[in-house]
Amino acid sequence: MILDYSSDMAVSMILLVDAEVKAAKNADINWATRVWLWRHGFISIAPQVFDFDNHDPEDYLSHAQHRLRACKIDEPLIPLFHDKRMFDQLLNAYDEYLPECYGVITDGEVRLFDNEESRSIDDLVTAPPTGGLVVKPTEGMGGRGVDVIESNGDSLRLNHKQHDPSDVMTAIKEHTDSLLYERVQQADYATDIYPDASNTLRIITMIDPDTDQAFIARAVHRFGTDASAPVDNWSRGGICAGVDLETGNLMEVAETPGGGKLKRRKDHPNTGAPVTGTEVENWEMIQEEICSIAEYLSRTPYIGWDVIVTDHAFKIIEANGRPGPNTMQIPGPMLTDERVQRFYCHHDVI
């Protein structure tokens, strides 16, 4: 399964081994299980996210298939997704679905864009727009290096903790290469489930090799927790629930409390708000528009979209040309879908 090396296979193998080394440190499994996982192309985190008790391992896209093959589907255009400024320009035709970008921070210096009102960064920080501000690195993913700034009456909150304006400005200027965005106001259902994070949809689109049309292969709704806030990333302690693609209803919640084995529940572990059965607002419109945008970017046929649902539409926070196999397969294995199989076969992934 993992012997068909391409010219840069050595680098991919190193990255795969590095991922295993990191996963093994937190994996409470015996050596027999670990060897079984390796034989099937999985790293040691797999039992925490995949249900091998009820599904054949061959039904899952493995970590080896992901790292050694699927990661190459969108090459050489992967850099378009890594640089947020480049990505914003790429989607200029769909800018109504992008959060407003106020400026760039380079080596502690802040430069605001389109500053017709001569607004200073101090004005923007001390009186942030409704919803607040988000500072995120120009490059990078996984919620690392993200700061959230909100107004709290006469004071400011930085990552949900009260701070003086001078402290917030200092935190902003500590960023070396970052962008300053509006903090998108998410739809009420998402706030009701967990208010202290921007709770995002991860939507995987693929371009059908037979029809050249985009389809949604999988959608998962992530929610922040007290461990992950102000972000919702699974790797930071967030939770997720699969989305029924037909109805837009949320499935069971998946969590790994304390980094342990995957557990299922129907509510949020901190707020107690019901999750299972909740309908994602604007779901039909989101499907149509995301597929339209995916077809616009059809030269990159494999995209993971991070989307915040708003009251009337949605905003694309970022996109990834190498969507990982973990979170998107927590609701169940992807290779049981014939369209997904056909896509991966066409691109020599399976």
C-alpha positions as YAML, in Angstrom:
chain: A
units: angstrom
residues:
- id: 1
  name: MET
  ca: [0.00, 0.00, 0.00]
- id: 2
  name: ILE
  ca: [2.87, 2.43, 0.69]
- id: 3
  name: LEU
  ca: [5.59, 1.21, -1.69]
- id: 4
  name: ASP
  ca: [4.70, 3.19, -4.83]
- id: 5
  name: TYR
  ca: [7.09, 6.07, -4.15]
- id: 6
  name: SER
  ca: [7.17, 9.26, -6.17]
- id: 7
  name: SER
  ca: [10.27, 11.42, -6.64]
- id: 8
  name: ASP
  ca: [9.71, 13.37, -3.41]
- id: 9
  name: MET
  ca: [8.54, 10.34, -1.44]
- id: 10
  name: ALA
  ca: [11.45, 10.65, 1.00]
- id: 11
  name: VAL
  ca: [10.15, 13.99, 2.29]
- id: 12
  name: SER
  ca: [6.63, 12.61, 2.65]
- id: 13
  name: MET
  ca: [7.96, 9.58, 4.51]
- id: 14
  name: ILE
  ca: [9.87, 11.82, 6.91]
- id: 15
  name: LEU
  ca: [6.71, 13.83, 7.60]
- id: 16
  name: LEU
  ca: [4.73, 10.63, 8.15]
- id: 17
  name: VAL
  ca: [7.33, 9.27, 10.57]
- id: 18
  name: ASP
  ca: [7.43, 12.62, 12.38]
- id: 19
  name: ALA
  ca: [3.65, 12.52, 12.77]
- id: 20
  name: GLU
  ca: [3.91, 9.01, 14.22]
- id: 21
  name: VAL
  ca: [6.62, 10.03, 16.69]
- id: 22
  name: LYS
  ca: [4.42, 12.85, 17.97]
- id: 23
  name: ALA
  ca: [1.29, 10.68, 18.07]
- id: 24
  name: ALA
  ca: [3.05, 7.81, 19.86]
- id: 25
  name: LYS
  ca: [3.94, 10.01, 22.83]
- id: 26
  name: ASN
  ca: [0.26, 10.39, 23.75]
- id: 27
  name: ALA
  ca: [-1.04, 7.02, 22.57]
- id: 28
  name: ASP
  ca: [-1.75, 4.48, 25.32]
- id: 29
  name: ILE
  ca: [-1.60, 1.39, 23.10]
- id: 30
  name: ASN
  ca: [0.49, -1.76, 23.18]
- id: 31
  name: TRP
  ca: [3.08, -2.74, 20.60]
- id: 32
  name: ALA
  ca: [0.89, -5.35, 18.96]
- id: 33
  name: THR
  ca: [-1.77, -2.70, 18.27]
- id: 34
  name: ARG
  ca: [0.83, -0.25, 17.06]
- id: 35
  name: VAL
  ca: [2.27, -2.75, 14.57]
- id: 36
  name: TRP
  ca: [-1.26, -3.60, 13.37]
- id: 37
  name: LEU
  ca: [-1.87, 0.11, 12.76]
- id: 38
  name: TRP
  ca: [1.39, 0.53, 10.85]
- id: 39
  name: ARG
  ca: [0.61, -2.47, 8.66]
- id: 40
  name: HIS
  ca: [-2.66, -0.79, 7.66]
- id: 41
  name: GLY
  ca: [-1.08, 2.64, 7.10]
- id: 42
  name: PHE
  ca: [-2.21, 4.36, 10.30]
- id: 43
  name: ILE
  ca: [-0.29, 6.23, 12.96]
- id: 44
  name: SER
  ca: [-0.85, 5.74, 16.67]
- id: 45
  name: ILE
  ca: [-3.55, 8.40, 17.00]
- id: 46
  name: ALA
  ca: [-5.94, 6.34, 14.85]
- id: 47
  name: PRO
  ca: [-7.74, 4.46, 17.69]
- id: 48
  name: GLN
  ca: [-8.62, 7.83, 19.22]
- id: 49
  name: VAL
  ca: [-10.50, 9.00, 16.14]
- id: 50
  name: PHE
  ca: [-11.49, 5.97, 14.06]
- id: 51
  name: ASP
  ca: [-14.00, 3.27, 15.02]
- id: 52
  name: PHE
  ca: [-12.18, 0.09, 14.06]
- id: 53
  name: ASP
  ca: [-14.56, -1.95, 16.20]
- id: 54
  name: ASN
  ca: [-17.40, -1.33, 13.75]
- id: 55
  name: HIS
  ca: [-15.61, -0.49, 10.48]
- id: 56
  name: ASP
  ca: [-13.04, -2.23, 8.32]
- id: 57
  name: PRO
  ca: [-9.73, -0.29, 8.32]
- id: 58
  name: GLU
  ca: [-9.72, -0.48, 4.51]
- id: 59
  name: ASP
  ca: [-12.80, 1.76, 4.50]
- id: 60
  name: TYR
  ca: [-10.79, 4.63, 5.97]
- id: 61
  name: LEU
  ca: [-8.39, 6.87, 4.10]
- id: 62
  name: SER
  ca: [-5.22, 5.98, 6.02]
- id: 63
  name: HIS
  ca: [-2.54, 8.35, 7.24]
- id: 64
  name: ALA
  ca: [-0.09, 6.80, 4.76]
- id: 65
  name: GLN
  ca: [-2.48, 7.28, 1.84]
- id: 66
  name: HIS
  ca: [-3.07, 10.86, 2.95]
- id: 67
  name: ARG
  ca: [0.56, 11.85, 3.48]
- id: 68
  name: LEU
  ca: [2.16, 9.94, 0.60]
- id: 69
  name: ARG
  ca: [-0.49, 10.49, -2.08]
- id: 70
  name: ALA
  ca: [-3.54, 12.63, -1.27]
- id: 71
  name: CYS
  ca: [-1.32, 15.54, -0.22]
- id: 72
  name: LYS
  ca: [-0.02, 15.71, -3.79]
- id: 73
  name: ILE
  ca: [-3.40, 16.05, -5.55]
- id: 74
  name: ASP
  ca: [-3.35, 19.85, -5.63]
- id: 75
  name: GLU
  ca: [0.36, 20.27, -6.30]
- id: 76
  name: PRO
  ca: [1.98, 22.53, -7.44]
- id: 77
  name: LEU
  ca: [-0.75, 25.01, -6.39]
- id: 78
  name: ILE
  ca: [-0.72, 24.19, -2.65]
- id: 79
  name: PRO
  ca: [0.99, 27.54, -1.76]
- id: 80
  name: LEU
  ca: [-2.18, 29.36, -2.88]
- id: 81
  name: PHE
  ca: [-3.86, 28.08, 0.28]
- id: 82
  name: HIS
  ca: [-0.99, 28.60, 2.70]
- id: 83
  name: ASP
  ca: [-0.66, 32.36, 2.21]
- id: 84
  name: LYS
  ca: [-3.87, 34.03, 3.42]
- id: 85
  name: ARG
  ca: [-3.21, 37.25, 1.50]
- id: 86
  name: MET
  ca: [-2.77, 35.29, -1.72]
- id: 87
  name: PHE
  ca: [-5.90, 33.25, -0.98]
- id: 88
  name: ASP
  ca: [-7.99, 36.38, -0.37]
- id: 89
  name: GLN
  ca: [-6.89, 37.74, -3.74]
- id: 90
  name: LEU
  ca: [-7.61, 34.40, -5.40]
- id: 91
  name: LEU
  ca: [-11.22, 34.55, -4.19]
- id: 92
  name: ASN
  ca: [-11.75, 38.21, -5.03]
- id: 93
  name: ALA
  ca: [-14.69, 37.24, -7.25]
- id: 94
  name: TYR
  ca: [-16.40, 35.79, -4.17]
- id: 95
  name: ASP
  ca: [-15.36, 38.46, -1.67]
- id: 96
  name: GLU
  ca: [-18.84, 38.58, -0.13]
- id: 97
  name: TYR
  ca: [-17.94, 35.24, 1.45]
- id: 98
  name: LEU
  ca: [-14.64, 36.46, 2.91]
- id: 99
  name: PRO
  ca: [-14.23, 38.25, 6.25]
- id: 100
  name: GLU
  ca: [-13.05, 41.84, 5.97]
- id: 101
  name: CYS
  ca: [-9.30, 42.20, 6.31]
- id: 102
  name: TYR
  ca: [-8.36, 45.49, 8.01]
- id: 103
  name: GLY
  ca: [-4.60, 45.37, 7.75]
- id: 104
  name: VAL
  ca: [-1.29, 43.58, 7.97]
- id: 105
  name: ILE
  ca: [1.21, 43.33, 10.82]
- id: 106
  name: THR
  ca: [4.85, 43.01, 9.81]
- id: 107
  name: ASP
  ca: [7.59, 42.92, 12.46]
- id: 108
  name: GLY
  ca: [5.41, 44.77, 14.93]
- id: 109
  name: GLU
  ca: [4.37, 47.48, 12.49]
- id: 110
  name: VAL
  ca: [0.65, 47.70, 11.66]
- id: 111
  name: ARG
  ca: [-0.55, 48.95, 8.27]
- id: 112
  name: LEU
  ca: [-4.28, 49.35, 7.72]
- id: 113
  name: PHE
  ca: [-5.81, 48.85, 4.26]
- id: 114
  name: ASP
  ca: [-8.16, 51.31, 2.49]
- id: 115
  name: ASN
  ca: [-7.92, 53.72, 5.38]
- id: 116
  name: GLU
  ca: [-10.08, 56.47, 3.88]
- id: 117
  name: GLU
  ca: [-11.18, 57.71, 7.31]
- id: 118
  name: SER
  ca: [-7.60, 57.94, 8.58]
- id: 119
  name: ARG
  ca: [-8.51, 55.47, 11.29]
- id: 120
  name: SER
  ca: [-5.56, 54.46, 13.45]
- id: 121
  name: ILE
  ca: [-4.84, 51.03, 14.80]
- id: 122
  name: ASP
  ca: [-5.49, 52.45, 18.29]
- id: 123
  name: ASP
  ca: [-8.98, 53.52, 17.19]
- id: 124
  name: LEU
  ca: [-9.65, 50.09, 15.71]
- id: 125
  name: VAL
  ca: [-8.49, 48.23, 18.79]
- id: 126
  name: THR
  ca: [-10.13, 50.42, 21.44]
- id: 127
  name: ALA
  ca: [-13.41, 50.46, 19.50]
- id: 128
  name: PRO
  ca: [-13.41, 47.20, 17.54]
- id: 129
  name: PRO
  ca: [-16.23, 46.40, 15.12]
- id: 130
  name: THR
  ca: [-19.20, 44.39, 16.32]
- id: 131
  name: GLY
  ca: [-17.96, 40.89, 16.98]
- id: 132
  name: GLY
  ca: [-14.38, 42.00, 17.51]
- id: 133
  name: LEU
  ca: [-11.08, 41.41, 15.72]
- id: 134
  name: VAL
  ca: [-8.99, 38.35, 14.93]
- id: 135
  name: VAL
  ca: [-5.23, 38.43, 14.47]
- id: 136
  name: LYS
  ca: [-3.92, 35.37, 12.66]
- id: 137
  name: PRO
  ca: [-0.59, 34.47, 11.03]
- id: 138
  name: THR
  ca: [-0.36, 35.04, 7.28]
- id: 139
  name: GLU
  ca: [0.76, 31.44, 6.96]
- id: 140
  name: GLY
  ca: [-0.12, 28.46, 9.10]
- id: 141
  name: MET
  ca: [-3.16, 26.48, 10.19]
- id: 142
  name: GLY
  ca: [-4.52, 24.62, 13.19]
- id: 143
  name: GLY
  ca: [-5.46, 27.69, 15.24]
- id: 144
  name: ARG
  ca: [-1.87, 28.41, 16.27]
- id: 145
  name: GLY
  ca: [-0.89, 32.02, 16.84]
- id: 146
  name: VAL
  ca: [-4.48, 33.33, 16.75]
- id: 147
  name: ASP
  ca: [-5.57, 36.20, 19.02]
- id: 148
  name: VAL
  ca: [-9.18, 37.31, 19.46]
- id: 149
  name: ILE
  ca: [-9.96, 40.88, 20.58]
- id: 150
  name: GLU
  ca: [-13.41, 41.91, 21.81]
- id: 151
  name: SER
  ca: [-14.93, 44.97, 23.38]
- id: 152
  name: ASN
  ca: [-16.44, 44.40, 26.81]
- id: 153
  name: GLY
  ca: [-18.14, 47.64, 27.70]
- id: 154
  name: ASP
  ca: [-15.42, 50.07, 28.78]
- id: 155
  name: SER
  ca: [-12.70, 47.41, 28.65]
- id: 156
  name: LEU
  ca: [-11.20, 45.00, 26.16]
- id: 157
  name: ARG
  ca: [-10.87, 41.25, 26.20]
- id: 158
  name: LEU
  ca: [-7.96, 39.41, 24.64]
- id: 159
  name: ASN
  ca: [-8.72, 35.72, 24.17]
- id: 160
  name: HIS
  ca: [-11.65, 36.12, 26.58]
- id: 161
  name: LYS
  ca: [-9.57, 37.65, 29.38]
- id: 162
  name: GLN
  ca: [-9.89, 41.30, 30.34]
- id: 163
  name: HIS
  ca: [-6.89, 43.49, 29.45]
- id: 164
  name: ASP
  ca: [-5.94, 47.15, 29.29]
- id: 165
  name: PRO
  ca: [-5.79, 48.63, 25.75]
- id: 166
  name: SER
  ca: [-2.01, 48.99, 26.09]
- id: 167
  name: ASP
  ca: [-1.67, 45.26, 26.78]
- id: 168
  name: VAL
  ca: [-3.77, 44.45, 23.73]
- id: 169
  name: MET
  ca: [-1.66, 46.72, 21.54]
- id: 170
  name: THR
  ca: [1.49, 45.08, 22.84]
- id: 171
  name: ALA
  ca: [0.08, 41.65, 22.02]
- id: 172
  name: ILE
  ca: [-0.79, 42.78, 18.48]
- id: 173
  name: LYS
  ca: [2.67, 44.21, 17.84]
- id: 174
  name: GLU
  ca: [4.28, 40.96, 18.99]
- id: 175
  name: HIS
  ca: [2.97, 39.38, 15.80]
- id: 176
  name: THR
  ca: [5.65, 39.30, 13.12]
- id: 177
  name: ASP
  ca: [3.70, 38.44, 9.96]
- id: 178
  name: SER
  ca: [-0.04, 38.44, 10.55]
- id: 179
  name: LEU
  ca: [-3.33, 39.79, 9.27]
- id: 180
  name: LEU
  ca: [-6.03, 41.70, 11.14]
- id: 181
  name: TYR
  ca: [-9.55, 40.48, 10.32]
- id: 182
  name: GLU
  ca: [-13.05, 41.17, 11.48]
- id: 183
  name: ARG
  ca: [-14.30, 38.53, 13.88]
- id: 184
  name: VAL
  ca: [-17.23, 37.04, 12.03]
- id: 185
  name: GLN
  ca: [-20.47, 36.96, 13.99]
- id: 186
  name: GLN
  ca: [-21.60, 33.37, 13.85]
- id: 187
  name: ALA
  ca: [-25.21, 32.25, 13.61]
- id: 188
  name: ASP
  ca: [-27.18, 32.02, 16.85]
- id: 189
  name: TYR
  ca: [-27.33, 28.22, 16.87]
- id: 190
  name: ALA
  ca: [-23.51, 28.05, 16.97]
- id: 191
  name: THR
  ca: [-23.28, 30.67, 19.72]
- id: 192
  name: ASP
  ca: [-25.91, 28.83, 21.74]
- id: 193
  name: ILE
  ca: [-23.85, 25.64, 21.60]
- id: 194
  name: TYR
  ca: [-20.56, 27.32, 22.55]
- id: 195
  name: PRO
  ca: [-20.18, 31.13, 22.69]
- id: 196
  name: ASP
  ca: [-16.45, 31.50, 23.42]
- id: 197
  name: ALA
  ca: [-15.10, 30.26, 20.08]
- id: 198
  name: SER
  ca: [-15.78, 30.71, 16.40]
- id: 199
  name: ASN
  ca: [-17.35, 27.34, 15.63]
- id: 200
  name: THR
  ca: [-16.57, 26.31, 12.08]
- id: 201
  name: LEU
  ca: [-17.68, 23.88, 9.44]
- id: 202
  name: ARG
  ca: [-14.95, 21.83, 7.76]
- id: 203
  name: ILE
  ca: [-16.27, 20.98, 4.29]
- id: 204
  name: ILE
  ca: [-14.36, 18.71, 1.93]
- id: 205
  name: THR
  ca: [-15.00, 19.29, -1.78]
- id: 206
  name: MET
  ca: [-13.82, 17.12, -4.65]
- id: 207
  name: ILE
  ca: [-14.10, 17.60, -8.41]
- id: 208
  name: ASP
  ca: [-15.73, 14.54, -9.94]
- id: 209
  name: PRO
  ca: [-13.26, 13.27, -12.58]
- id: 210
  name: ASP
  ca: [-16.11, 12.09, -14.82]
- id: 211
  name: THR
  ca: [-18.35, 15.18, -14.75]
- id: 212
  name: ASP
  ca: [-15.91, 17.96, -13.76]
- id: 213
  name: GLN
  ca: [-18.51, 19.05, -11.20]
- id: 214
  name: ALA
  ca: [-17.75, 19.69, -7.54]
- id: 215
  name: PHE
  ca: [-19.42, 17.70, -4.81]
- id: 216
  name: ILE
  ca: [-19.21, 17.73, -1.03]
- id: 217
  name: ALA
  ca: [-17.57, 14.55, 0.17]
- id: 218
  name: ARG
  ca: [-17.87, 15.22, 3.89]
- id: 219
  name: ALA
  ca: [-18.84, 18.02, 6.27]
- id: 220
  name: VAL
  ca: [-18.03, 18.21, 9.96]
- id: 221
  name: HIS
  ca: [-19.02, 20.93, 12.42]
- id: 222
  name: ARG
  ca: [-16.35, 21.78, 14.96]
- id: 223
  name: PHE
  ca: [-17.07, 23.46, 18.27]
- id: 224
  name: GLY
  ca: [-14.72, 25.04, 20.74]
- id: 225
  name: THR
  ca: [-14.47, 23.93, 24.35]
- id: 226
  name: ASP
  ca: [-13.05, 25.43, 27.51]
- id: 227
  name: ALA
  ca: [-9.82, 23.64, 26.61]
- id: 228
  name: SER
  ca: [-9.56, 25.02, 23.05]
- id: 229
  name: ALA
  ca: [-11.12, 28.51, 23.24]
- id: 230
  name: PRO
  ca: [-10.89, 30.92, 21.47]
- id: 231
  name: VAL
  ca: [-10.46, 28.40, 18.62]
- id: 232
  name: ASP
  ca: [-12.33, 25.18, 17.88]
- id: 233
  name: ASN
  ca: [-9.55, 22.98, 16.50]
- id: 234
  name: TRP
  ca: [-9.71, 19.28, 17.32]
- id: 235
  name: SER
  ca: [-5.95, 19.27, 17.94]
- id: 236
  name: ARG
  ca: [-6.44, 21.94, 20.61]
- id: 237
  name: GLY
  ca: [-9.20, 20.09, 22.48]
- id: 238
  name: GLY
  ca: [-12.26, 21.01, 20.42]
- id: 239
  name: ILE
  ca: [-15.12, 18.65, 19.59]
- id: 240
  name: CYS
  ca: [-16.91, 17.88, 16.36]
- id: 241
  name: ALA
  ca: [-20.11, 16.46, 14.93]
- id: 242
  name: GLY
  ca: [-20.72, 15.15, 11.44]
- id: 243
  name: VAL
  ca: [-23.23, 16.94, 9.20]
- id: 244
  name: ASP
  ca: [-25.92, 14.96, 7.40]
- id: 245
  name: LEU
  ca: [-25.35, 16.19, 3.84]
- id: 246
  name: GLU
  ca: [-29.01, 15.71, 2.88]
- id: 247
  name: THR
  ca: [-30.66, 17.51, 5.80]
- id: 248
  name: GLY
  ca: [-27.94, 19.70, 7.30]
- id: 249
  name: ASN
  ca: [-28.63, 18.18, 10.72]
- id: 250
  name: LEU
  ca: [-25.77, 17.54, 13.12]
- id: 251
  name: MET
  ca: [-24.93, 13.99, 14.13]
- id: 252
  name: GLU
  ca: [-23.45, 12.75, 17.38]
- id: 253
  name: VAL
  ca: [-20.69, 14.75, 19.06]
- id: 254
  name: ALA
  ca: [-17.23, 13.19, 19.13]
- id: 255
  name: GLU
  ca: [-14.68, 14.05, 21.79]
- id: 256
  name: THR
  ca: [-11.48, 12.65, 23.22]
- id: 257
  name: PRO
  ca: [-11.49, 13.84, 26.85]
- id: 258
  name: GLY
  ca: [-7.95, 14.11, 28.16]
- id: 259
  name: GLY
  ca: [-6.66, 12.84, 24.83]
- id: 260
  name: GLY
  ca: [-8.17, 9.42, 25.46]
- id: 261
  name: LYS
  ca: [-10.27, 7.15, 23.27]
- id: 262
  name: LEU
  ca: [-13.04, 8.59, 21.14]
- id: 263
  name: LYS
  ca: [-16.36, 9.05, 22.92]
- id: 264
  name: ARG
  ca: [-19.77, 9.99, 21.55]
- id: 265
  name: ARG
  ca: [-22.42, 12.19, 23.11]
- id: 266
  name: LYS
  ca: [-25.37, 14.34, 22.04]
- id: 267
  name: ASP
  ca: [-24.60, 17.60, 23.84]
- id: 268
  name: HIS
  ca: [-21.72, 20.01, 24.40]
- id: 269
  name: PRO
  ca: [-19.49, 18.86, 27.27]
- id: 270
  name: ASN
  ca: [-19.16, 22.34, 28.82]
- id: 271
  name: THR
  ca: [-22.42, 24.15, 28.08]
- id: 272
  name: GLY
  ca: [-24.73, 21.13, 28.01]
- id: 273
  name: ALA
  ca: [-26.39, 22.61, 24.91]
- id: 274
  name: PRO
  ca: [-27.95, 19.99, 22.60]
- id: 275
  name: VAL
  ca: [-25.95, 19.37, 19.43]
- id: 276
  name: THR
  ca: [-27.28, 16.20, 17.81]
- id: 277
  name: GLY
  ca: [-30.27, 17.04, 15.63]
- id: 278
  name: THR
  ca: [-29.46, 20.77, 15.45]
- id: 279
  name: GLU
  ca: [-29.85, 22.09, 11.92]
- id: 280
  name: VAL
  ca: [-27.02, 24.04, 10.29]
- id: 281
  name: GLU
  ca: [-28.56, 27.29, 9.09]
- id: 282
  name: ASN
  ca: [-28.41, 28.11, 5.37]
- id: 283
  name: TRP
  ca: [-27.18, 24.59, 4.64]
- id: 284
  name: GLU
  ca: [-28.64, 24.29, 1.13]
- id: 285
  name: MET
  ca: [-27.19, 27.65, 0.11]
- id: 286
  name: ILE
  ca: [-23.81, 26.81, 1.65]
- id: 287
  name: GLN
  ca: [-23.60, 23.58, -0.33]
- id: 288
  name: GLU
  ca: [-24.45, 25.30, -3.60]
- id: 289
  name: GLU
  ca: [-22.06, 28.22, -3.14]
- id: 290
  name: ILE
  ca: [-19.13, 26.17, -1.84]
- id: 291
  name: CYS
  ca: [-19.45, 23.82, -4.82]
- id: 292
  name: SER
  ca: [-19.60, 26.82, -7.15]
- id: 293
  name: ILE
  ca: [-16.41, 28.24, -5.63]
- id: 294
  name: ALA
  ca: [-14.75, 24.80, -5.76]
- id: 295
  name: GLU
  ca: [-15.49, 24.61, -9.49]
- id: 296
  name: TYR
  ca: [-14.04, 28.11, -9.88]
- id: 297
  name: LEU
  ca: [-10.84, 26.66, -8.36]
- id: 298
  name: SER
  ca: [-11.09, 23.39, -10.26]
- id: 299
  name: ARG
  ca: [-7.35, 23.26, -10.91]
- id: 300
  name: THR
  ca: [-7.13, 22.39, -7.22]
- id: 301
  name: PRO
  ca: [-9.71, 19.58, -7.16]
- id: 302
  name: TYR
  ca: [-9.35, 18.65, -3.47]
- id: 303
  name: ILE
  ca: [-10.09, 21.36, -0.89]
- id: 304
  name: GLY
  ca: [-10.95, 21.51, 2.78]
- id: 305
  name: TRP
  ca: [-12.93, 24.66, 3.55]
- id: 306
  name: ASP
  ca: [-13.23, 26.22, 7.02]
- id: 307
  name: VAL
  ca: [-16.51, 28.10, 7.11]
- id: 308
  name: ILE
  ca: [-18.35, 30.14, 9.74]
- id: 309
  name: VAL
  ca: [-22.12, 30.05, 9.33]
- id: 310
  name: THR
  ca: [-23.74, 33.47, 9.76]
- id: 311
  name: ASP
  ca: [-27.39, 34.42, 10.19]
- id: 312
  name: HIS
  ca: [-27.95, 34.81, 6.46]
- id: 313
  name: ALA
  ca: [-24.96, 33.22, 4.71]
- id: 314
  name: PHE
  ca: [-21.43, 32.14, 5.58]
- id: 315
  name: LYS
  ca: [-17.82, 33.30, 5.58]
- id: 316
  name: ILE
  ca: [-14.78, 31.33, 4.43]
- id: 317
  name: ILE
  ca: [-12.08, 31.60, 7.09]
- id: 318
  name: GLU
  ca: [-9.46, 29.60, 5.23]
- id: 319
  name: ALA
  ca: [-9.00, 26.69, 2.87]
- id: 320
  name: ASN
  ca: [-6.58, 23.79, 2.81]
- id: 321
  name: GLY
  ca: [-5.30, 21.84, -0.17]
- id: 322
  name: ARG
  ca: [-4.21, 19.00, 2.09]
- id: 323
  name: PRO
  ca: [-7.22, 18.28, 4.32]
- id: 324
  name: GLY
  ca: [-6.20, 15.73, 6.93]
- id: 325
  name: PRO
  ca: [-7.92, 12.36, 7.39]
- id: 326
  name: ASN
  ca: [-8.65, 12.60, 11.11]
- id: 327
  name: THR
  ca: [-11.50, 15.02, 11.78]
- id: 328
  name: MET
  ca: [-13.24, 14.43, 8.47]
- id: 329
  name: GLN
  ca: [-13.53, 10.69, 9.16]
- id: 330
  name: ILE
  ca: [-14.68, 10.87, 12.78]
- id: 331
  name: PRO
  ca: [-18.33, 10.50, 11.67]
- id: 332
  name: GLY
  ca: [-17.30, 7.35, 9.77]
- id: 333
  name: PRO
  ca: [-14.96, 6.13, 7.02]
- id: 334
  name: MET
  ca: [-14.96, 8.02, 3.73]
- id: 335
  name: LEU
  ca: [-14.11, 5.19, 1.37]
- id: 336
  name: THR
  ca: [-17.57, 3.64, 1.68]
- id: 337
  name: ASP
  ca: [-18.80, 6.46, -0.61]
- id: 338
  name: GLU
  ca: [-18.51, 5.37, -4.26]
- id: 339
  name: ARG
  ca: [-17.91, 8.92, -5.51]
- id: 340
  name: VAL
  ca: [-15.11, 9.43, -3.01]
- id: 341
  name: GLN
  ca: [-13.55, 6.09, -3.99]
- id: 342
  name: ARG
  ca: [-13.69, 7.07, -7.66]
- id: 343
  name: PHE
  ca: [-12.03, 10.42, -6.93]
- id: 344
  name: TYR
  ca: [-9.17, 8.89, -4.94]
- id: 345
  name: CYS
  ca: [-8.69, 6.13, -7.51]
- id: 346
  name: HIS
  ca: [-8.48, 8.69, -10.30]
- id: 347
  name: HIS
  ca: [-5.72, 10.49, -8.38]
- id: 348
  name: ASP
  ca: [-3.88, 7.24, -7.52]
- id: 349
  name: VAL
  ca: [-4.46, 7.63, -3.80]
- id: 350
  name: ILE
  ca: [-6.04, 4.20, -3.32]
...
